[in-house]
């Protein structure tokens, strides 16, 4: 399954960062989320969304 990442400001529904890349596996998207979390700790919520 393929995934996209949605990045929201904590506690809101406002998308903060636009990530246009589509990831080919769950491992790839989780690795990308870890990298984003390390560069912006405790600032955003990261959601992986399946792409049909």
PDB file of N, CA, C and O in Angstrom, chain B, residues numbered from 101:
ATOM      1  N   UNK B 101       0.845  -1.175   0.000  1.00  0.00           N
ATOM      2  CA  UNK B 101       0.000   0.000   0.000  1.00  0.00           C
ATOM      3  C   UNK B 101       0.889   1.235   0.000  1.00  0.00           C
ATOM      4  O   UNK B 101       1.987   1.211   0.555  1.00  0.00           O
ATOM      5  N   UNK B 102       0.423   2.311  -0.617  1.00  0.00           N
ATOM      6  CA  UNK B 102       1.165   3.565  -0.686  1.00  0.00           C
ATOM      7  C   UNK B 102       0.579   4.558   0.314  1.00  0.00           C
ATOM      8  O   UNK B 102      -0.601   4.490   0.657  1.00  0.00           O
ATOM      9  N   UNK B 103       1.427   5.482   0.774  1.00  0.00           N
ATOM     10  CA  UNK B 103       1.023   6.429   1.814  1.00  0.00           C
ATOM     11  C   UNK B 103       1.503   7.842   1.497  1.00  0.00           C
ATOM     12  O   UNK B 103       2.493   8.036   0.792  1.00  0.00           O
ATOM     13  N   UNK B 104       0.775   8.828   2.037  1.00  0.00           N
ATOM     14  CA  UNK B 104       1.190  10.223   2.069  1.00  0.00           C
ATOM     15  C   UNK B 104       1.254  10.635   3.533  1.00  0.00           C
ATOM     16  O   UNK B 104       0.674   9.986   4.403  1.00  0.00           O
ATOM     17  N   UNK B 105       1.966  11.719   3.789  1.00  0.00           N
ATOM     18  CA  UNK B 105       2.057  12.259   5.146  1.00  0.00           C
ATOM     19  C   UNK B 105       1.298  13.581   5.188  1.00  0.00           C
ATOM     20  O   UNK B 105       1.472  14.437   4.320  1.00  0.00           O
ATOM     21  N   UNK B 106       0.467  13.734   6.193  1.00  0.00           N
ATOM     22  CA  UNK B 106      -0.202  15.000   6.474  1.00  0.00           C
ATOM     23  C   UNK B 106       0.380  15.533   7.778  1.00  0.00           C
ATOM     24  O   UNK B 106       0.513  14.794   8.754  1.00  0.00           O
ATOM     25  N   UNK B 107       0.724  16.810   7.791  1.00  0.00           N
ATOM     26  CA  UNK B 107       1.344  17.432   8.957  1.00  0.00           C
ATOM     27  C   UNK B 107       0.430  18.550   9.442  1.00  0.00           C
ATOM     28  O   UNK B 107       0.145  19.497   8.709  1.00  0.00           O
ATOM     29  N   UNK B 108      -0.025  18.428  10.689  1.00  0.00           N
ATOM     30  CA  UNK B 108      -0.955  19.394  11.268  1.00  0.00           C
ATOM     31  C   UNK B 108      -0.336  20.081  12.473  1.00  0.00           C
ATOM     32  O   UNK B 108       0.496  19.504  13.173  1.00  0.00           O
ATOM     33  N   UNK B 109      -0.751  21.319  12.707  1.00  0.00           N
ATOM     34  CA  UNK B 109      -0.364  21.992  13.939  1.00  0.00           C
ATOM     35  C   UNK B 109      -1.033  21.259  15.097  1.00  0.00           C
ATOM     36  O   UNK B 109      -2.187  20.842  14.988  1.00  0.00           O
ATOM     37  N   UNK B 110      -0.318  21.102  16.194  1.00  0.00           N
ATOM     38  CA  UNK B 110      -0.835  20.359  17.347  1.00  0.00           C
ATOM     39  C   UNK B 110      -2.119  21.017  17.838  1.00  0.00           C
ATOM     40  O   UNK B 110      -2.176  22.230  18.040  1.00  0.00           O
ATOM     41  N   UNK B 111      -3.150  20.190  18.026  1.00  0.00           N
ATOM     42  CA  UNK B 111      -4.409  20.659  18.573  1.00  0.00           C
ATOM     43  C   UNK B 111      -5.323  21.367  17.586  1.00  0.00           C
ATOM     44  O   UNK B 111      -6.346  21.928  17.978  1.00  0.00           O
ATOM     45  N   UNK B 112      -4.958  21.346  16.298  1.00  0.00           N
ATOM     46  CA  UNK B 112      -5.801  22.011  15.298  1.00  0.00           C
ATOM     47  C   UNK B 112      -6.010  21.082  14.105  1.00  0.00           C
ATOM     48  O   UNK B 112      -5.441  19.992  14.039  1.00  0.00           O
ATOM     49  N   UNK B 113      -6.822  21.530  13.181  1.00  0.00           N
ATOM     50  CA  UNK B 113      -7.009  20.827  11.915  1.00  0.00           C
ATOM     51  C   UNK B 113      -6.323  21.550  10.767  1.00  0.00           C
ATOM     52  O   UNK B 113      -6.601  21.276   9.599  1.00  0.00           O
ATOM     53  N   UNK B 114      -5.429  22.470  11.097  1.00  0.00           N
ATOM     54  CA  UNK B 114      -4.738  23.257  10.080  1.00  0.00           C
ATOM     55  C   UNK B 114      -3.491  22.529   9.604  1.00  0.00           C
ATOM     56  O   UNK B 114      -2.607  22.200  10.395  1.00  0.00           O
ATOM     57  N   UNK B 115      -3.433  22.283   8.304  1.00  0.00           N
ATOM     58  CA  UNK B 115      -2.256  21.618   7.746  1.00  0.00           C
ATOM     59  C   UNK B 115      -1.098  22.613   7.754  1.00  0.00           C
ATOM     60  O   UNK B 115      -1.204  23.708   7.200  1.00  0.00           O
ATOM     61  N   UNK B 116       0.003  22.224   8.386  1.00  0.00           N
ATOM     62  CA  UNK B 116       1.125  23.128   8.592  1.00  0.00           C
ATOM     63  C   UNK B 116       2.183  23.011   7.497  1.00  0.00           C
ATOM     64  O   UNK B 116       2.705  24.018   7.020  1.00  0.00           O
ATOM     65  N   UNK B 117       2.494  21.783   7.104  1.00  0.00           N
ATOM     66  CA  UNK B 117       3.538  21.541   6.114  1.00  0.00           C
ATOM     67  C   UNK B 117       2.944  20.666   5.023  1.00  0.00           C
ATOM     68  O   UNK B 117       2.240  19.697   5.309  1.00  0.00           O
ATOM     69  N   UNK B 118       3.226  21.005   3.784  1.00  0.00           N
ATOM     70  CA  UNK B 118       2.735  20.222   2.647  1.00  0.00           C
ATOM     71  C   UNK B 118       3.820  19.227   2.245  1.00  0.00           C
ATOM     72  O   UNK B 118       4.917  19.629   1.856  1.00  0.00           O
ATOM     73  N   UNK B 119       3.520  17.925   2.336  1.00  0.00           N
ATOM     74  CA  UNK B 119       4.438  16.875   1.902  1.00  0.00           C
ATOM     75  C   UNK B 119       3.784  16.204   0.700  1.00  0.00           C
ATOM     76  O   UNK B 119       2.783  15.503   0.847  1.00  0.00           O
ATOM     77  N   UNK B 120       4.344  16.414  -0.485  1.00  0.00           N
ATOM     78  CA  UNK B 120       3.752  15.898  -1.712  1.00  0.00           C
ATOM     79  C   UNK B 120       4.248  14.511  -2.093  1.00  0.00           C
ATOM     80  O   UNK B 120       3.704  13.884  -3.002  1.00  0.00           O
ATOM     81  N   UNK B 121       5.262  14.035  -1.414  1.00  0.00           N
ATOM     82  CA  UNK B 121       5.840  12.733  -1.762  1.00  0.00           C
ATOM     83  C   UNK B 121       4.889  11.597  -1.388  1.00  0.00           C
ATOM     84  O   UNK B 121       4.219  11.646  -0.357  1.00  0.00           O
ATOM     85  N   UNK B 122       4.843  10.578  -2.239  1.00  0.00           N
ATOM     86  CA  UNK B 122       4.067   9.365  -1.958  1.00  0.00           C
ATOM     87  C   UNK B 122       5.067   8.263  -1.643  1.00  0.00           C
ATOM     88  O   UNK B 122       5.996   8.016  -2.412  1.00  0.00           O
ATOM     89  N   UNK B 123       4.871   7.609  -0.515  1.00  0.00           N
ATOM     90  CA  UNK B 123       5.779   6.565  -0.046  1.00  0.00           C
ATOM     91  C   UNK B 123       5.216   5.201  -0.411  1.00  0.00           C
ATOM     92  O   UNK B 123       4.013   4.969  -0.297  1.00  0.00           O
ATOM     93  N   UNK B 124       6.080   4.310  -0.845  1.00  0.00           N
ATOM     94  CA  UNK B 124       5.660   3.017  -1.379  1.00  0.00           C
ATOM     95  C   UNK B 124       5.412   1.947  -0.315  1.00  0.00           C
ATOM     96  O   UNK B 124       4.818   0.911  -0.614  1.00  0.00           O
ATOM     97  N   UNK B 125       5.850   2.178   0.908  1.00  0.00           N
ATOM     98  CA  UNK B 125       5.649   1.166   1.954  1.00  0.00           C
ATOM     99  C   UNK B 125       5.439   1.838   3.302  1.00  0.00           C
ATOM    100  O   UNK B 125       5.723   3.023   3.481  1.00  0.00           O
ATOM    101  N   UNK B 126       4.940   1.058   4.233  1.00  0.00           N
ATOM    102  CA  UNK B 126       4.697   1.566   5.580  1.00  0.00           C
ATOM    103  C   UNK B 126       6.026   1.891   6.266  1.00  0.00           C
ATOM    104  O   UNK B 126       6.117   2.866   7.011  1.00  0.00           O
ATOM    105  N   UNK B 127       7.048   1.083   6.018  1.00  0.00           N
ATOM    106  CA  UNK B 127       8.358   1.350   6.616  1.00  0.00           C
ATOM    107  C   UNK B 127       8.938   2.674   6.119  1.00  0.00           C
ATOM    108  O   UNK B 127       9.520   3.429   6.899  1.00  0.00           O
ATOM    109  N   UNK B 128       8.783   2.955   4.839  1.00  0.00           N
ATOM    110  CA  UNK B 128       9.319   4.194   4.264  1.00  0.00           C
ATOM    111  C   UNK B 128       8.633   5.425   4.849  1.00  0.00           C
ATOM    112  O   UNK B 128       9.291   6.418   5.160  1.00  0.00           O
ATOM    113  N   UNK B 129       7.320   5.359   4.997  1.00  0.00           N
ATOM    114  CA  UNK B 129       6.600   6.515   5.541  1.00  0.00           C
ATOM    115  C   UNK B 129       6.913   6.703   7.024  1.00  0.00           C
ATOM    116  O   UNK B 129       7.015   7.840   7.485  1.00  0.00           O
ATOM    117  N   UNK B 130       7.067   5.631   7.770  1.00  0.00           N
ATOM    118  CA  UNK B 130       7.403   5.754   9.189  1.00  0.00           C
ATOM    119  C   UNK B 130       8.803   6.314   9.381  1.00  0.00           C
ATOM    120  O   UNK B 130       9.036   7.072  10.322  1.00  0.00           O
ATOM    121  N   UNK B 131       9.738   5.956   8.510  1.00  0.00           N
ATOM    122  CA  UNK B 131      11.087   6.520   8.566  1.00  0.00           C
ATOM    123  C   UNK B 131      11.050   8.020   8.277  1.00  0.00           C
ATOM    124  O   UNK B 131      11.727   8.800   8.946  1.00  0.00           O
ATOM    125  N   UNK B 132      10.267   8.416   7.290  1.00  0.00           N
ATOM    126  CA  UNK B 132      10.143   9.839   6.958  1.00  0.00           C
ATOM    127  C   UNK B 132       9.517  10.619   8.110  1.00  0.00           C
ATOM    128  O   UNK B 132       9.940  11.739   8.396  1.00  0.00           O
ATOM    129  N   UNK B 133       8.523  10.049   8.769  1.00  0.00           N
ATOM    130  CA  UNK B 133       7.891  10.711   9.909  1.00  0.00           C
ATOM    131  C   UNK B 133       8.889  10.873  11.044  1.00  0.00           C
ATOM    132  O   UNK B 133       8.911  11.918  11.695  1.00  0.00           O
ATOM    133  N   UNK B 134       9.714   9.869  11.296  1.00  0.00           N
ATOM    134  CA  UNK B 134      10.743   9.980  12.341  1.00  0.00           C
ATOM    135  C   UNK B 134      11.707  11.122  12.045  1.00  0.00           C
ATOM    136  O   UNK B 134      12.091  11.864  12.950  1.00  0.00           O
ATOM    137  N   UNK B 135      12.102  11.267  10.772  1.00  0.00           N
ATOM    138  CA  UNK B 135      13.005  12.359  10.392  1.00  0.00           C
ATOM    139  C   UNK B 135      12.336  13.718  10.606  1.00  0.00           C
ATOM    140  O   UNK B 135      12.960  14.651  11.111  1.00  0.00           O
ATOM    141  N   UNK B 136      11.070  13.822  10.220  1.00  0.00           N
ATOM    142  CA  UNK B 136      10.350  15.084  10.420  1.00  0.00           C
ATOM    143  C   UNK B 136      10.186  15.401  11.898  1.00  0.00           C
ATOM    144  O   UNK B 136      10.327  16.555  12.304  1.00  0.00           O
ATOM    145  N   UNK B 137       9.891  14.387  12.709  1.00  0.00           N
ATOM    146  CA  UNK B 137       9.741  14.602  14.159  1.00  0.00           C
ATOM    147  C   UNK B 137      11.045  15.059  14.782  1.00  0.00           C
ATOM    148  O   UNK B 137      11.038  15.899  15.682  1.00  0.00           O
ATOM    149  N   UNK B 138      12.171  14.517  14.315  1.00  0.00           N
ATOM    150  CA  UNK B 138      13.453  14.907  14.902  1.00  0.00           C
ATOM    151  C   UNK B 138      13.823  16.341  14.540  1.00  0.00           C
ATOM    152  O   UNK B 138      14.507  17.013  15.312  1.00  0.00           O
ATOM    153  N   UNK B 139      13.378  16.822  13.370  1.00  0.00           N
ATOM    154  CA  UNK B 139      13.701  18.197  12.991  1.00  0.00           C
ATOM    155  C   UNK B 139      12.714  19.209  13.575  1.00  0.00           C
ATOM    156  O   UNK B 139      13.035  20.393  13.677  1.00  0.00           O
ATOM    157  N   UNK B 140      11.511  18.755  13.962  1.00  0.00           N
ATOM    158  CA  UNK B 140      10.489  19.638  14.553  1.00  0.00           C
ATOM    159  C   UNK B 140       9.855  18.972  15.774  1.00  0.00           C
ATOM    160  O   UNK B 140       8.667  18.650  15.747  1.00  0.00           O
ATOM    161  N   UNK B 141      10.613  18.763  16.829  1.00  0.00           N
ATOM    162  CA  UNK B 141      10.051  18.023  17.976  1.00  0.00           C
ATOM    163  C   UNK B 141       8.918  18.788  18.679  1.00  0.00           C
ATOM    164  O   UNK B 141       9.007  19.994  18.910  1.00  0.00           O
ATOM    165  N   UNK B 142       7.861  18.053  19.008  1.00  0.00           N
ATOM    166  CA  UNK B 142       6.715  18.571  19.769  1.00  0.00           C
ATOM    167  C   UNK B 142       6.068  19.804  19.156  1.00  0.00           C
ATOM    168  O   UNK B 142       5.527  20.647  19.871  1.00  0.00           O
ATOM    169  N   UNK B 143       6.122  19.910  17.840  1.00  0.00           N
ATOM    170  CA  UNK B 143       5.552  21.078  17.182  1.00  0.00           C
ATOM    171  C   UNK B 143       4.356  20.721  16.303  1.00  0.00           C
ATOM    172  O   UNK B 143       3.444  21.531  16.137  1.00  0.00           O
ATOM    173  N   UNK B 144       4.356  19.502  15.734  1.00  0.00           N
ATOM    174  CA  UNK B 144       3.322  19.108  14.783  1.00  0.00           C
ATOM    175  C   UNK B 144       2.833  17.682  15.066  1.00  0.00           C
ATOM    176  O   UNK B 144       3.514  16.888  15.715  1.00  0.00           O
ATOM    177  N   UNK B 145       1.636  17.387  14.558  1.00  0.00           N
ATOM    178  CA  UNK B 145       1.124  16.023  14.539  1.00  0.00           C
ATOM    179  C   UNK B 145       1.316  15.483  13.130  1.00  0.00           C
ATOM    180  O   UNK B 145       1.041  16.175  12.150  1.00  0.00           O
ATOM    181  N   UNK B 146       1.790  14.242  13.031  1.00  0.00           N
ATOM    182  CA  UNK B 146       2.046  13.617  11.744  1.00  0.00           C
ATOM    183  C   UNK B 146       1.091  12.457  11.551  1.00  0.00           C
ATOM    184  O   UNK B 146       0.958  11.600  12.425  1.00  0.00           O
ATOM    185  N   UNK B 147       0.428  12.431  10.410  1.00  0.00           N
ATOM    186  CA  UNK B 147      -0.571  11.399  10.129  1.00  0.00           C
ATOM    187  C   UNK B 147      -0.223  10.740   8.810  1.00  0.00           C
ATOM    188  O   UNK B 147      -0.040  11.424   7.804  1.00  0.00           O
ATOM    189  N   UNK B 148      -0.128   9.417   8.803  1.00  0.00           N
ATOM    190  CA  UNK B 148       0.083   8.728   7.525  1.00  0.00           C
ATOM    191  C   UNK B 148      -1.281   8.356   6.971  1.00  0.00           C
ATOM    192  O   UNK B 148      -2.130   7.804   7.671  1.00  0.00           O
ATOM    193  N   UNK B 149      -1.469   8.673   5.690  1.00  0.00           N
ATOM    194  CA  UNK B 149      -2.760   8.495   5.029  1.00  0.00           C
ATOM    195  C   UNK B 149      -2.585   7.538   3.859  1.00  0.00           C
ATOM    196  O   UNK B 149      -1.739   7.773   2.997  1.00  0.00           O
ATOM    197  N   UNK B 150      -3.364   6.470   3.810  1.00  0.00           N
ATOM    198  CA  UNK B 150      -3.264   5.554   2.653  1.00  0.00           C
ATOM    199  C   UNK B 150      -3.723   6.242   1.364  1.00  0.00           C
ATOM    200  O   UNK B 150      -4.681   7.015   1.364  1.00  0.00           O
ATOM    201  N   UNK B 151      -3.030   5.950   0.287  1.00  0.00           N
ATOM    202  CA  UNK B 151      -3.366   6.496  -1.021  1.00  0.00           C
ATOM    203  C   UNK B 151      -3.913   5.355  -1.869  1.00  0.00           C
ATOM    204  O   UNK B 151      -3.301   4.291  -1.960  1.00  0.00           O
ATOM    205  N   UNK B 152      -5.055   5.581  -2.481  1.00  0.00           N
ATOM    206  CA  UNK B 152      -5.656   4.549  -3.327  1.00  0.00           C
ATOM    207  C   UNK B 152      -5.097   4.561  -4.712  1.00  0.00           C
ATOM    208  O   UNK B 152      -5.500   3.751  -5.548  1.00  0.00           O
TER     209      UNK B 152
END
